[in-house]
Structure formats: C-alpha cells, structure tokens
Amino acid sequence: MNTLFNGAYFQMHLAIFIWGFTGVLGKLIQLDETPLVWYRVMIASIFMLLFFTKNKIQKIDRKDFPHLTLQGIVLAIHWLAFYAAIRYSNVSITLCCMAATAFFTSLIEPLYFKKKINLVEILLGTIVIIGIFQIFYSPTNTEMTSQFSIGIFLGLTAAFLSSLVTILSKKYSSKYNGYTLTFYQIFTGFIILSIFMPFYVYQNGVSTWIPSWEDWIYLLIMGIVCTVIACSLVLNSLQHLSSYTVTLNINLEPVYGIILAFLIFKENEHFNYRFYVGAAVILTAVMLHALYISQKKN
C-alpha cells in the first residue's frame, strides 16, 4: 500500500511539474484561446488514437458515456477560461488564481460524495484564498490592478472548473484507467469545440485560426506532453489519492510556472512585495496539507 501511495504521489507531482509549463506555452503561442484549445485537444486526441487505443484505452459502459462527456465539456471550458485569463492578465496572476482550486474542492467534494466536510481542508483552502488576495493587490500600480481584474475573474473560473472536473473524474477513476478517462474527456472537448470553430472563423477570419511554424512546435508540446501524459498521470494517481489531495498539491503548479514566467517574460517587474507574500502563503498551505495527510496515515 505504501508503495502504491508513494508511486501515486510521484505521478501526481511529475504531472504538476509538467503543467507548470502550460501557462508559459499559452503566452508564447500567438493564437486566441479558442483555436489554441482546439488545436491542443485535436493533437492530444490524435496522439492517443495512434498510440494508446489497443493497449491503454478501455471500452466504457453506455451508461457512463454522458458523465464522461460532461467531464470533457467542463475540461474544455476550463482551458478556455485559463488561456483567456492569461490574455487579460499574465501567466503569474493566472497561475496564482488556480490555487483556489483546493478551496472549491473542499466545498464541492463533500457535497458531491455526500460525506462530512473536513474543517482542516476548509481552513487550508481559506489560507490559499488569503494568498490570492495578497497577489490581487500586488501589481505596482492601480491601473494594472484594474486591467488584471478580468483575468483574475477568469482565473478563478478556471480554478472552479478544474476542481469540478477532478471531482467528476474521481468517481470513475477506480473503474477506468487514467488513459481511458483522459481520452474520452479530451476527445469530447475536441468534438464540442469543433462544432463552434466555424463560427469563430466566420467572426474573426481565417488568419486568426492558422498557427505559425513556431506555434506548431509549442502546440505539439502542449498537446502531447502537457495534456496526454500529464492528465493520464494525474488520473492514475486519483486511484490512490483523494481529489482534495491532488487539487491542493496542484497549487505547486503556480510555483513552477511563475518561476518560468519570471525568467522568460520578466513578470516580476510588475509586482511588489505582496506577490511574494501571497505565493509564500499558498506554498505554506500545500506543505501543511502534506503534513496533515502524513499524520492521518500514521
């Protein structure tokens, strides 16, 4: 059991490390969020069909299809909100907003699975929210705070949807492996977005839909490594970890992503000391939860 638990933790943290690059890639790709997400799910779907169908992807019961479809729709909307948040603010702000995922999970999961609310999880999730408030007031001028407010709202929306899709996936993680759940979620997102893509092209023009060669490189990394591999690792870890454990540790994603954003885009020049206080508060909540889980196991 300890071996399984440790292996699940390794898979979870490896996926979180990979996800730390997605915000940076979203900033580098010169496409709006709608075509960006469409290409991401298209590439991921094709990759999984080519390499995972025979050995990894299981057949699903017909009664489960509507539930997996719903998960795919929620996941697609989550990504749309996430990359829109980056467009309206920046990588660092968006990733910090994603830390609210744990707070939403601490409220939603007990209701969905009809179990008692864990006050410790509520407290740790609230600590994360306090960290986000510090980050909200961290831009160096009030005009930037106002400009980023839409991005922060979209970032929190993405966090809520991320929590929701994780909780919905948890119910089926013991019945299907991570590759199966990942494929049906991503492929559903691809189908839904494909229905709306002609309307997007009609409104915005063909040129806004065509990526450059540089964009294609980033999209391939995002679609294969950051989507298929990372999502499969997380869904496999859910077989041995609670959805709250996964979502709270996902708060480490901003740490990785923000460091990269500071190095590549020099985003640290836009923040005062409050940003670092907020980031430290979020990281502290993650470490406290790890300690709490360790004590419960002993």
MIGUTI-836984 format. One line per 8 residues: number of its first residue (from 1); their letters; for each residue z, x, y of N, C-alpha, C. Coordinates in steps of 0.02 Angstrom, whole numbers. Layout:
NUM> A> Z:X:Y:Z:X:Y:Z:X:Y  ... .
END
This chain:
1> MNTLFNGA> 0:42:-60:0:0:0:0:43:63  42:97:62:44:142:120:-23:176:131  -57:193:75:-123:225:81:-172:177:114  -171:114:91:-216:64:121:-200:54:194  -135:51:210:-115:39:279:-138:96:324  -127:159:300:-148:216:340:-224:219:347  -260:202:292:-333:202:295:-358:150:344  -326:92:346:-345:39:393:-333:62:464 .
9> YFQMHLAI> -278:96:476:-264:122:543:-316:173:564  -337:216:518:-388:266:534:-453:233:553  -475:183:513:-537:148:528:-533:113:596  -475:83:610:-467:48:673:-472:96:732  -438:153:729:-438:199:785:-505:235:793  -540:247:738:-607:277:742:-654:229:779  -649:164:762:-691:114:795:-674:109:870  -609:112:886:-588:108:956:-615:168:995 .
17> FIWGFTGV> -614:227:964:-641:286:997:-715:278:1011  -752:251:962:-824:240:971:-836:189:1026  -795:135:1027:-803:84:1078:-790:111:1148  -754:166:1153:-742:195:1218:-806:216:1254  -860:225:1216:-924:245:1245:-966:186:1269  -950:125:1247:-994:70:1262:-999:54:1336  -943:60:1372:-944:47:1444:-988:97:1480  -983:160:1461:-1024:213:1492:-1098:200:1477 .
25> LGKLIQLD> -1113:183:1415:-1183:168:1397:-1209:109:1436  -1166:57:1444:-1186:-1:1483:-1202:16:1555  -1167:64:1582:-1179:86:1651:-1244:128:1655  -1257:167:1603:-1316:211:1603:-1381:172:1592  -1377:118:1553:-1437:79:1538:-1457:38:1599  -1519:45:1620:-1543:12:1680:-1572:-57:1666  -1532:-99:1634:-1551:-168:1619:-1494:-214:1638  -1510:-277:1655:-1458:-327:1666:-1423:-342:1600 .
33> ETPLVWYR> -1365:-375:1604:-1325:-387:1545:-1361:-428:1492  -1404:-476:1512:-1436:-520:1463:-1484:-482:1418  -1535:-447:1444:-1578:-408:1399:-1541:-352:1365  -1491:-323:1398:-1453:-269:1367:-1419:-293:1302  -1385:-349:1306:-1351:-376:1247:-1402:-398:1195  -1458:-427:1217:-1509:-449:1169:-1536:-390:1129  -1552:-335:1163:-1576:-275:1128:-1522:-248:1082  -1460:-250:1104:-1405:-224:1063:-1400:-262:998 .
41> VMIASIFM> -1399:-328:1000:-1392:-367:939:-1455:-365:896  -1514:-358:929:-1576:-353:890:-1576:-288:850  -1560:-232:882:-1560:-167:848:-1509:-167:792  -1449:-195:806:-1397:-197:756:-1417:-240:696  -1449:-297:709:-1470:-342:655:-1522:-308:611  -1572:-276:642:-1624:-242:603:-1595:-186:561  -1550:-148:591:-1519:-92:555:-1481:-116:494  -1444:-170:502:-1405:-196:446:-1450:-226:392 .
49> LLFFTKNK> -1504:-259:412:-1550:-288:363:-1583:-233:322  -1599:-176:354:-1633:-122:320:-1588:-82:273  -1526:-74:293:-1483:-27:256:-1423:-58:220  -1404:-119:237:-1343:-147:209:-1354:-208:164  -1413:-236:162:-1423:-301:129:-1403:-300:55  -1428:-252:17:-1419:-253:-55:-1347:-238:-76  -1316:-190:-44:-1251:-167:-68:-1191:-191:-27  -1202:-211:34:-1145:-224:78:-1137:-298:97 .
57> IQKIDRKD> -1193:-332:112:-1188:-399:139:-1183:-450:83  -1130:-489:83:-1118:-539:31:-1148:-607:51  -1159:-647:0:-1180:-716:14:-1119:-755:37  -1130:-800:84:-1074:-840:110:-1080:-912:87  -1023:-945:82:-1022:-1016:66:-1051:-1056:124  -1086:-1110:107:-1116:-1151:159:-1064:-1179:207  -1005:-1195:180:-953:-1224:223:-927:-1174:275  -937:-1109:262:-913:-1057:308:-965:-1041:362 .
65> FPHLTLQG> -1027:-1062:352:-1080:-1043:398:-1067:-1066:470  -1044:-1129:482:-1031:-1149:552:-977:-1106:586  -927:-1085:547:-874:-1044:576:-899:-975:594  -940:-945:551:-968:-879:565:-1017:-883:623  -1053:-939:628:-1099:-949:684:-1060:-951:750  -1004:-987:750:-963:-990:809:-938:-921:829  -918:-881:781:-895:-813:795:-951:-773:829  -1012:-781:804:-1069:-744:833:-1083:-765:905 .
73> IVLAIHWL> -1077:-829:919:-1088:-854:987:-1035:-827:1034  -972:-829:1012:-917:-803:1054:-926:-729:1066  -946:-691:1015:-956:-619:1022:-1011:-604:1072  -1066:-641:1069:-1122:-630:1115:-1101:-644:1187  -1065:-698:1198:-1042:-715:1266:-992:-662:1290  -950:-637:1244:-904:-583:1262:-941:-523:1289  -994:-503:1254:-1032:-444:1277:-1067:-458:1344  -1092:-518:1353:-1124:-536:1417:-1073:-529:1474 .
81> AFYAAIRY> -1013:-556:1463:-961:-551:1515:-940:-479:1527  -936:-440:1474:-915:-370:1478:-963:-329:1522  -1027:-334:1507:-1075:-293:1544:-1089:-321:1614  -1080:-386:1623:-1083:-414:1691:-1025:-388:1732  -966:-382:1702:-908:-355:1737:-920:-284:1761  -954:-244:1720:-970:-175:1739:-1017:-175:1799  -1065:-222:1800:-1112:-226:1855:-1077:-243:1920  -1029:-289:1917:-995:-312:1977:-939:-265:1999 .
89> SNVSITLC> -910:-227:1953:-857:-180:1972:-877:-110:1950  -845:-84:1899:-866:-21:1868:-836:-16:1798  -849:39:1765:-827:47:1696:-751:46:1691  -717:83:1735:-645:90:1731:-609:23:1740  -629:-15:1791:-598:-80:1804:-609:-127:1745  -669:-129:1720:-686:-174:1664:-645:-158:1602  -641:-93:1585:-605:-73:1525:-530:-87:1532  -503:-80:1591:-432:-96:1601:-420:-171:1593 .
97> CMAATAFF> -466:-212:1616:-459:-284:1607:-460:-302:1533  -496:-265:1493:-499:-278:1422:-431:-270:1388  -385:-234:1421:-318:-226:1393:-281:-293:1389  -304:-343:1426:-272:-409:1423:-285:-444:1357  -328:-416:1316:-344:-446:1251:-280:-458:1210  -235:-410:1211:-173:-416:1172:-130:-474:1197  -128:-484:1263:-89:-539:1291:-117:-606:1268  -183:-613:1271:-214:-675:1248:-202:-687:1173 .
105> TSLIEPLY> -206:-632:1134:-195:-639:1062:-124:-661:1046  -76:-634:1083:-6:-652:1070:6:-726:1082  -35:-758:1122:-29:-830:1135:-71:-872:1088  -133:-850:1075:-180:-890:1036:-168:-886:961  -153:-827:935:-147:-818:862:-94:-862:832  -33:-866:860:17:-911:830:-5:-984:829  -41:-1005:880:-65:-1074:882:-119:-1087:829  -164:-1039:822:-220:-1047:776:-196:-1046:703 .
113> FKKKINLV> -149:-1000:687:-125:-994:618:-61:-1034:606  -39:-1070:658:20:-1113:653:82:-1075:628  96:-1020:663:155:-981:647:197:-971:709  257:-946:700:304:-937:754:280:-884:803  288:-898:868:270:-850:920:317:-790:917  289:-730:919:328:-669:918:344:-649:990  407:-652:1008:427:-638:1077:415:-565:1097  421:-520:1048:408:-449:1062:334:-439:1081 .
121> EILLGTIV> 289:-473:1045:218:-468:1060:202:-498:1128  235:-553:1144:226:-584:1210:249:-535:1265  306:-502:1254:333:-455:1302:286:-396:1312  261:-368:1257:216:-310:1262:150:-330:1295  126:-390:1279:65:-414:1312:75:-424:1386  135:-447:1405:150:-456:1476:153:-389:1512  179:-338:1478:180:-271:1507:109:-247:1522  63:-263:1477:-7:-244:1489:-34:-280:1551 .
129> IIGIFQIF> -17:-343:1559:-40:-381:1618:-12:-349:1682  50:-326:1680:79:-291:1738:38:-229:1755  17:-193:1703:-25:-134:1713:-92:-152:1746  -120:-209:1725:-184:-231:1753:-176:-249:1827  -120:-281:1845:-107:-298:1915:-103:-234:1958  -73:-182:1931:-71:-119:1968:-142:-92:1979  -183:-98:1929:-252:-74:1934:-292:-116:1983  -277:-182:1986:-313:-226:2031:-306:-203:2104 .
137> YSPTNTEM> -248:-177:2121:-236:-155:2190:-247:-79:2199  -280:-48:2151:-288:25:2154:-348:50:2193  -401:9:2206:-457:35:2247:-433:60:2314  -467:110:2341:-444:144:2401:-453:104:2465  -490:49:2462:-496:7:2522:-500:-67:2501  -481:-111:2548:-478:-183:2533:-547:-213:2521  -599:-187:2552:-667:-212:2541:-687:-202:2468  -668:-145:2439:-685:-132:2369:-646:-178:2323 .
145> TSQFSIGI> -583:-194:2342:-543:-240:2302:-577:-309:2299  -601:-332:2357:-636:-396:2360:-701:-394:2319  -737:-338:2325:-800:-330:2289:-789:-331:2214  -734:-302:2191:-720:-296:2120:-689:-359:2091  -670:-408:2132:-634:-466:2107:-675:-506:2056  -741:-512:2068:-784:-547:2020:-786:-509:1955  -792:-443:1960:-793:-402:1900:-728:-407:1860  -671:-411:1896:-607:-418:1862:-603:-485:1826 .
153> FLGLTAAF> -626:-538:1858:-627:-605:1826:-670:-603:1763  -729:-573:1768:-773:-569:1710:-742:-525:1655  -708:-471:1676:-675:-428:1628:-620:-464:1590  -581:-505:1625:-528:-543:1592:-558:-596:1546  -615:-625:1567:-650:-672:1523:-673:-638:1459  -700:-578:1466:-721:-539:1408:-662:-524:1363  -604:-510:1392:-543:-496:1353:-522:-557:1313  -523:-615:1345:-505:-678:1311:-552:-691:1252 .
161> LSSLVTIL> -617:-682:1263:-665:-694:1209:-659:-643:1154  -643:-581:1171:-632:-530:1121:-573:-548:1076  -519:-572:1107:-461:-595:1069:-480:-653:1023  -519:-699:1049:-538:-759:1011:-580:-741:950  -629:-696:958:-673:-679:902:-634:-639:849  -585:-599:871:-544:-562:822:-502:-610:781  -473:-659:813:-431:-709:778:-473:-751:731  -532:-772:753:-576:-811:711:-599:-771:650 .
169> SKKYSSKY> -609:-706:660:-632:-662:605:-576:-650:555  -514:-649:579:-457:-634:535:-453:-684:477  -470:-746:490:-465:-798:439:-511:-784:380  -566:-749:392:-616:-738:339:-619:-665:317  -576:-622:345:-578:-551:328:-556:-537:257  -516:-582:227:-495:-574:157:-547:-601:108  -593:-642:133:-643:-674:90:-709:-634:90  -727:-605:148:-789:-567:154:-773:-498:182 .
177> NGYTLTFY> -814:-448:162:-802:-381:188:-826:-376:261  -809:-321:293:-825:-312:363:-899:-311:378  -939:-284:332:-1011:-282:343:-1041:-353:345  -1016:-395:301:-1041:-464:298:-1024:-502:362  -962:-498:383:-942:-533:444:-979:-505:505  -986:-439:508:-1022:-408:564:-1094:-432:567  -1127:-433:509:-1197:-453:509:-1207:-524:533  -1167:-572:506:-1177:-642:525:-1158:-654:598 .
185> QIFTGFII> -1108:-619:622:-1089:-626:693:-1145:-600:738  -1170:-540:722:-1221:-509:764:-1287:-545:759  -1307:-564:699:-1371:-598:690:-1371:-666:725  -1315:-701:721:-1309:-765:757:-1317:-754:832  -1284:-702:858:-1292:-686:929:-1364:-671:948  -1399:-637:903:-1469:-621:915:-1512:-685:919  -1501:-731:872:-1539:-793:871:-1526:-834:934  -1463:-841:953:-1444:-881:1011:-1474:-851:1075 .
193> LSIFMPFY> -1468:-786:1083:-1495:-754:1144:-1571:-755:1145  -1601:-752:1085:-1675:-754:1082:-1701:-821:1107  -1663:-874:1097:-1683:-940:1122:-1686:-941:1198  -1639:-905:1230:-1634:-906:1303:-1674:-850:1337  -1697:-801:1299:-1732:-745:1329:-1796:-765:1366  -1838:-812:1339:-1897:-833:1377:-1880:-861:1446  -1824:-898:1452:-1803:-924:1516:-1783:-867:1564  -1750:-816:1535:-1730:-759:1576:-1792:-722:1603 .
201> VYQNGVST> -1841:-711:1558:-1902:-676:1579:-1940:-717:1631  -1941:-782:1623:-1976:-825:1670:-1944:-821:1739  -1877:-818:1741:-1842:-817:1804:-1843:-748:1838  -1843:-695:1798:-1834:-628:1825:-1894:-582:1819  -1944:-602:1780:-2003:-560:1773:-2000:-515:1712  -2059:-497:1687:-2064:-457:1626:-2035:-388:1635  -2044:-359:1695:-2022:-290:1707:-1947:-281:1698  -1908:-333:1712:-1835:-328:1706:-1812:-329:1633 .
209> WIPSWEDW> -1858:-343:1587:-1842:-350:1517:-1862:-289:1476  -1904:-245:1505:-1931:-188:1469:-1889:-126:1483  -1858:-95:1432:-1818:-35:1442:-1861:28:1448  -1834:78:1482:-1867:143:1486:-1854:181:1421  -1887:239:1414:-1876:279:1353:-1803:304:1350  -1775:319:1408:-1706:340:1410:-1660:283:1390  -1676:223:1413:-1637:164:1394:-1639:152:1319  -1697:165:1288:-1704:154:1216:-1656:199:1177 .
217> IYLLIMGI> -1647:261:1200:-1601:306:1166:-1530:279:1169  -1510:258:1229:-1442:231:1237:-1433:166:1198  -1486:124:1197:-1482:61:1160:-1476:72:1085  -1510:122:1058:-1505:137:987:-1434:160:969  -1405:202:1012:-1336:224:1000:-1289:164:1004  -1299:122:1054:-1256:63:1062:-1264:14:1005  -1325:2:983:-1338:-48:932:-1315:-27:863  -1323:38:846:-1307:61:779:-1235:87:774 .
225> VCTVIACS> -1219:136:815:-1153:168:810:-1098:124:840  -1108:102:902:-1056:65:937:-1050:-8:916  -1099:-33:880:-1097:-103:860:-1086:-110:785  -1135:-89:745:-1131:-99:673:-1073:-59:642  -1072:5:656:-1022:47:624:-952:30:649  -944:25:716:-878:11:744:-852:-58:724  -894:-109:729:-872:-177:711:-854:-182:638  -892:-149:595:-877:-150:523:-810:-117:509 .
233> LVLNSLQH> -795:-62:543:-732:-27:533:-673:-72:553  -680:-107:610:-626:-150:633:-616:-209:586  -670:-240:565:-664:-298:521:-636:-279:453  -652:-219:429:-622:-196:367:-547:-183:376  -528:-156:434:-457:-143:447:-417:-208:451  -450:-263:471:-415:-327:476:-392:-354:408  -419:-325:354:-397:-345:287:-325:-323:274  -301:-273:312:-235:-245:301:-191:-246:363 .
241> LSSYTVTL> -219:-262:421:-181:-263:483:-186:-332:515  -136:-350:555:-139:-414:591:-188:-408:649  -214:-465:671:-261:-465:727:-226:-441:791  -160:-455:796:-125:-430:856:-120:-354:855  -106:-324:798:-103:-251:793:-170:-220:813  -224:-250:789:-290:-224:806:-304:-231:881  -291:-291:909:-309:-301:978:-265:-261:1026  -201:-250:1008:-159:-211:1052:-180:-138:1051 .
249> NINLEPVY> -198:-112:992:-221:-43:989:-289:-33:1020  -328:-88:1025:-392:-84:1059:-382:-67:1133  -320:-75:1157:-305:-56:1226:-314:19:1237  -321:57:1183:-336:128:1191:-409:139:1211  -451:89:1200:-521:94:1219:-530:111:1293  -493:78:1339:-498:97:1409:-480:170:1422  -433:196:1385:-413:266:1396:-472:312:1384  -505:303:1326:-564:344:1310:-620:332:1360 .
257> GIILAFLI> -634:268:1373:-690:251:1417:-678:273:1489  -617:267:1513:-602:286:1582:-608:362:1592  -585:400:1543:-593:473:1547:-666:491:1552  -708:459:1511:-780:472:1513:-810:450:1580  -788:392:1606:-813:368:1670:-794:414:1727  -733:442:1724:-711:489:1774:-755:552:1773  -769:575:1712:-808:637:1704:-881:627:1723  -910:571:1704:-982:560:1713:-998:529:1780 .
265> FKENEHFN> -960:478:1800:-977:440:1861:-930:455:1920  -879:498:1909:-831:516:1962:-796:454:1990  -780:405:1947:-749:343:1970:-678:353:1995  -647:408:1977:-579:421:2000:-574:427:2076  -631:440:2109:-631:446:2181:-620:379:2216  -626:324:2179:-619:257:2209:-549:228:2203  -502:264:2171:-437:236:2157:-380:276:2187  -324:241:2201:-263:276:2223:-215:282:2164 .
273> YRFYVGAA> -152:299:2178:-103:312:2125:-89:251:2081  -100:190:2108:-85:129:2069:-126:126:2005  -187:152:2007:-229:151:1947:-196:190:1891  -169:248:1906:-139:291:1855:-73:261:1831  -36:227:1876:25:193:1855:7:137:1806  -44:97:1823:-65:43:1780:-88:67:1712  -128:121:1711:-152:149:1648:-94:174:1605  -44:204:1638:15:229:1601:55:171:1572 .
281> VILTAVML> 60:116:1609:96:57:1584:62:29:1522  -4:24:1524:-43:-2:1467:-34:42:1406  -38:108:1416:-30:155:1360:40:151:1331  90:142:1374:159:135:1351:167:74:1307  136:18:1326:139:-43:1285:110:-31:1216  56:6:1212:24:21:1148:71:63:1104  102:114:1134:147:157:1095:210:119:1073  236:76:1115:294:35:1097:278:-11:1039 .
289> HALYISQK> 217:-38:1039:198:-82:984:192:-43:919  165:17:922:160:59:862:229:73:834  278:86:878:347:98:857:376:34:826  362:-23:856:388:-87:832:361:-102:762  297:-91:752:266:-102:686:296:-55:634  307:8:654:335:57:608:406:37:585  446:11:631:514:-10:614:513:-71:568  466:-117:578:461:-176:536:442:-157:464 .
297> KN> 401:-105:457:379:-83:390:436:-50:351  483:-19:388:538:17:354:595:-30:335 .
END
